[in-house]
C-alpha cells in the first residue's frame, strides 16, 4: 500500500511501522521505532500532544476516525499536511489493545486548495468591488443566481430583490429579441455582446452594454454577464472615454488571461492577468510574439497557422499548450481558447489563456491515486465495497468476488436482496439503513450463507456524503471471522471446564499481579472466593483492595513482609494468617504460590488459598490443653514437693488468674458449724492490686451454700440477671460482672471454695474454663487432704509409715492414670479434628487430577487441530511455559495426594496409639502397636536436617494376638522406643533392631 502505516499500543507507544513512514520520521529501519512515542519523533511538542490525545480519545470511544487533516513537522524540518485514519485494534477478548494509523501525504493537494481559495478570494474581491455590474444566471432558465453591488445599484434593487426577478421584469420590450439572442448564443457555448435598454426599479430607462459568456460556477454551467450603463456615453465624448476605460478595466479585471494578436502572432493588446502569467510588462509584451516568446519549442507549430485562419473564418479553437515565461524560461501548461475579434477595425484573434499546471498535476495525482486504489482493491485481503443510497452495489474489491464465488462486474448495480438470501438480506439492509440514518460509522456481525455453509463477517460500515453534506451511499469493510468465532466458542468451553475444575478444588485458586508502579490486581479468582471472603469474583476484579483489606489487622505486617520477600527473591510465597469475611467471620487461611516475572516488569503469582480454620482451632485446643496440663503438672509437682497448703493454694489462684484472664481470684473456707455460717477468704489476687481477704457473714453474702453443695459448682454469666437478690447485690457492690465458684469437699467440717470473678463485663463461662477450674480444684482437694494426712502422720509416724508409702504410690498411679487418660483424649481429639479436612482434601485430589488431565488433553487436541496458532496465543504459551506447566501441575497434584495419604497414616497411627475405643482388656496385634509408635516418633528418628537418621531394623516373627490393655501396652512401647532413641542419639550411624518371637514359658 502507498500509505504510511504505523501502529501503537494502549499507551501510544509505537509497536512498528512500514518503510514509507521512515523518511518522514528520519529513521533508518522499522525496528528503530519500536518502544518510542511521538515525543521521541521530530514533530513539534504541540503536534505530539495532539497525536497522543487523539489516539487516547479514539481508543476510549472504540470508534475509528477517518480523514483527520493535521499538520506535521517532518525530520527534514519541512512542514507537511496529512490525512490520517485511525482505527482501534482489539485483542481476542474484544478489548482495545492498540491503534492502527494510516497516513496519506496531502501536502501538494493542500497547497493547491490554498492557492485555489486565494484565487477565489481575489476573484470575489474583483466581483464585489467592480464598478460594472456582474451578473451570473442559470444556464437553462436565465434566472439570476448572484449579482454584485454595482449591478444592484444600477437597477435600484437590493440583492435579494434582484435575485427574485425574472429577466422580463427589467428588460425593455425593445430589447427582448436581443435577450432571446443572448440565450441562444451563450447556450451554444459562445460569448454574447450587445447594447440593450433596461428598466430600473423606479421605472426609468437606461442603456446597457452587455458582455456575457458561459462559465463554470460551483461545478455547474452558468452565464456570466458584465453590464455597463452606457447612457452617458451615447450623449457625450467624456462618457465614451469613460466607457472605454471601463471596458479596459473589464478586460484587465476578468479572471482569464487575454491577449489579442494578428495572424503572425504579433501581440497587439494584452490584459493584466496575461502579463502576470508570463511575468512581463505591457511594454515588453507589445514587442513580443506568441510563437517566439510565449510558447515552448516543445509545442507542434505545424498547424498553428491553419488554426489561426479557421478562427478568422469564425470558428473557435480550444487546445492545450505549453507556455513559457520569457525571462525565466519556465514552462507551464495552459488551456487556450481562440476566437475572432475586431481590433482597430481589423480582423484579429483574441486568445483566452488559463493556467492548468495545478489542474494537470491534480489530474495526474488523481490518476495515480486511482491506479493505486484499483491495485488496493485487487489485492486487498478484506472485502471492500460501496453502495448507493438505494443499496445498489457500486464498487467492490476482488476479495468480494473470491469470497462469494462471483465475478465482481456481475453484481455491480444489484441490490443486497439480489445477492444474498432474503432473511439475511433483510438484516443487512436494516444495518445499512441504520448507518445512513445515523450518519455514523457502525460495526456489525453479519451472517451470510456461502457455498460451504454459513459464514460470520465483521462489517464496519460508514456513510458517504456529497459536497452538500447529503448522504448518497455507504461504504463497508468486511472480514470473515468464522474461524475466529469458532475459536472463541472453543475457548469459552475450555474456560467453562477450567472453572468447573477450580470450583471443585478445595480453596480459592487465584492470580495476583503486582505492577512495577506498585499497583496490583487479581486477573483471576475462582468462585470459592465467595465462600471464603463473601465477595464475588467480579467484585474482586473491580477492586483488589477488598481481599487485602480482609487481612486481620494484627497479621497485615507479616502478610506484607512475606509478599515483599517473595517479590525480591522470586521465591515461593507461603503465608498463614487470619482474615475477616464480609459477615465478620474470622478465618485462618494458608496461601501458597510461586512468582513469575512478566514481560512488562510486573510479577504474577498463581496459587491456592485454603481455609485452615479447623486445623488452627485444633492447634489452639491442643495449646489450651497443654497449658492446662502444665498448670496441673505444676500443682502436682508442688503437691509432691511440699505439704504446705498455703503454698499450693497461692499457686493455684495465681495460675487461674493468669490463665483465665480474671479480675479477681480467691480461695475461701466456708464454715458450716458457726451460726450464722461464715466465709473466710484466706488467699486472693486481683488485677488492681486490692485484697479482699477476711471473714464475711453468710447473711451479707447470701444463701449460696445449697446450690454449691448440690452441684459442686455455681456459674453466673451475668450478675445482673442472677435471681438471688442478696448475693446479686453483694456482687454488684464489689463491681463483679460474672462469677464462677467451685466447691472443694474435704474431710474437715469446712468446705473449700475457689472463686473466679470477671469485672470487664458479662462472660459466658466456656466448658474448657469450667474443666480447668474443676481440674485445679481436684488437685487442691488432693493437696488439702494430703496436708491433713501429713499432719496426722506426724503424730503416728512410726505406726503409719507403710500406709503413707502405699498412699503416695496410689496417688502417683492415680495422677499418672489421669495424665494418660487426658493424653489419650487429647490425641484422639486432635486425630479426629485433622482427619475430617484431610479426608476432604484427599477425596478431591483425584477428581482434580482427572480434570487437569482433561484440560491438558484439550490443549493437545487444540494444538493438533490448529497447529498455526495466532501470535497472541503463541506469546502466551511461551510466557506461561506450557511444557513446564503441564508437567509440574500433575506432579503438584500427585505430591498433594502423597502428602494427604501421609497425614491419614499419621492420624491412623495416633488413633491406634490412643485406642480410646479399646480401653478394655482384649486381643491386639503387637506389631500394629509398634508401627503406630514408630510413626509418632518419626521426628525423633530423623534427628535433624544434616544428621544421619536412626535406622530401624524390623525382625518380626509370627506372633499370635496378645491379651492386654491396648492403651497401656502402647505407652510401654512408647517409653521403650523413646529411651532407645535417646540412648543412641550420640552415635554417628545409630541403629535400632526390633525383634519379636514366640518363646515357650
Secondary structure as GFF3:
##gff-version 3
##sequence-region A 1 1001
A	DSSP	beta_strand	4	9	.	.	.	ID=ss1
A	DSSP	beta_strand	14	17	.	.	.	ID=ss2
A	DSSP	three_ten_helix	19	21	.	.	.	ID=ss3
A	DSSP	alpha_helix	22	25	.	.	.	ID=ss4
A	DSSP	three_ten_helix	30	33	.	.	.	ID=ss5
A	DSSP	three_ten_helix	38	40	.	.	.	ID=ss6
A	DSSP	alpha_helix	45	61	.	.	.	ID=ss7
A	DSSP	beta_strand	65	73	.	.	.	ID=ss8
A	DSSP	beta_strand	79	90	.	.	.	ID=ss9
A	DSSP	beta_strand	96	105	.	.	.	ID=ss10
A	DSSP	alpha_helix	107	129	.	.	.	ID=ss11
A	DSSP	beta_strand	133	138	.	.	.	ID=ss12
A	DSSP	beta_strand	144	147	.	.	.	ID=ss13
A	DSSP	alpha_helix	149	155	.	.	.	ID=ss14
A	DSSP	alpha_helix	159	164	.	.	.	ID=ss15
A	DSSP	three_ten_helix	167	169	.	.	.	ID=ss16
A	DSSP	three_ten_helix	173	175	.	.	.	ID=ss17
A	DSSP	alpha_helix	176	187	.	.	.	ID=ss18
A	DSSP	beta_strand	192	199	.	.	.	ID=ss19
A	DSSP	beta_strand	205	217	.	.	.	ID=ss20
A	DSSP	beta_strand	220	229	.	.	.	ID=ss21
A	DSSP	alpha_helix	231	235	.	.	.	ID=ss22
A	DSSP	alpha_helix	237	253	.	.	.	ID=ss23
A	DSSP	beta_strand	257	261	.	.	.	ID=ss24
A	DSSP	beta_strand	267	270	.	.	.	ID=ss25
A	DSSP	alpha_helix	272	278	.	.	.	ID=ss26
A	DSSP	alpha_helix	282	285	.	.	.	ID=ss27
A	DSSP	alpha_helix	290	293	.	.	.	ID=ss28
A	DSSP	alpha_helix	304	312	.	.	.	ID=ss29
A	DSSP	beta_strand	317	324	.	.	.	ID=ss30
A	DSSP	beta_strand	331	343	.	.	.	ID=ss31
A	DSSP	beta_strand	346	355	.	.	.	ID=ss32
A	DSSP	alpha_helix	357	379	.	.	.	ID=ss33
A	DSSP	beta_strand	383	388	.	.	.	ID=ss34
A	DSSP	beta_strand	393	396	.	.	.	ID=ss35
A	DSSP	alpha_helix	398	404	.	.	.	ID=ss36
A	DSSP	alpha_helix	408	411	.	.	.	ID=ss37
A	DSSP	three_ten_helix	416	418	.	.	.	ID=ss38
A	DSSP	alpha_helix	422	438	.	.	.	ID=ss39
A	DSSP	beta_strand	442	450	.	.	.	ID=ss40
A	DSSP	beta_strand	453	465	.	.	.	ID=ss41
A	DSSP	beta_strand	471	480	.	.	.	ID=ss42
A	DSSP	alpha_helix	482	504	.	.	.	ID=ss43
A	DSSP	beta_strand	508	514	.	.	.	ID=ss44
A	DSSP	beta_strand	520	525	.	.	.	ID=ss45
A	DSSP	alpha_helix	528	533	.	.	.	ID=ss46
A	DSSP	alpha_helix	537	542	.	.	.	ID=ss47
A	DSSP	alpha_helix	545	549	.	.	.	ID=ss48
A	DSSP	three_ten_helix	553	555	.	.	.	ID=ss49
A	DSSP	alpha_helix	556	569	.	.	.	ID=ss50
A	DSSP	beta_strand	573	580	.	.	.	ID=ss51
A	DSSP	beta_strand	586	597	.	.	.	ID=ss52
A	DSSP	beta_strand	603	611	.	.	.	ID=ss53
A	DSSP	alpha_helix	613	641	.	.	.	ID=ss54
A	DSSP	alpha_helix	645	659	.	.	.	ID=ss55
A	DSSP	beta_strand	664	671	.	.	.	ID=ss56
A	DSSP	beta_strand	678	686	.	.	.	ID=ss57
A	DSSP	beta_strand	694	697	.	.	.	ID=ss58
A	DSSP	alpha_helix	698	701	.	.	.	ID=ss59
A	DSSP	alpha_helix	705	711	.	.	.	ID=ss60
A	DSSP	beta_strand	713	716	.	.	.	ID=ss61
A	DSSP	three_ten_helix	719	721	.	.	.	ID=ss62
A	DSSP	alpha_helix	725	734	.	.	.	ID=ss63
A	DSSP	beta_strand	738	745	.	.	.	ID=ss64
A	DSSP	beta_strand	750	758	.	.	.	ID=ss65
A	DSSP	alpha_helix	767	795	.	.	.	ID=ss66
A	DSSP	alpha_helix	797	865	.	.	.	ID=ss67
A	DSSP	alpha_helix	871	880	.	.	.	ID=ss68
A	DSSP	alpha_helix	882	914	.	.	.	ID=ss69
A	DSSP	three_ten_helix	916	918	.	.	.	ID=ss70
A	DSSP	beta_strand	921	924	.	.	.	ID=ss71
A	DSSP	alpha_helix	926	936	.	.	.	ID=ss72
A	DSSP	alpha_helix	938	942	.	.	.	ID=ss73
A	DSSP	beta_strand	951	955	.	.	.	ID=ss74
A	DSSP	beta_strand	962	965	.	.	.	ID=ss75
A	DSSP	alpha_helix	966	983	.	.	.	ID=ss76
A	DSSP	beta_strand	991	995	.	.	.	ID=ss77
###
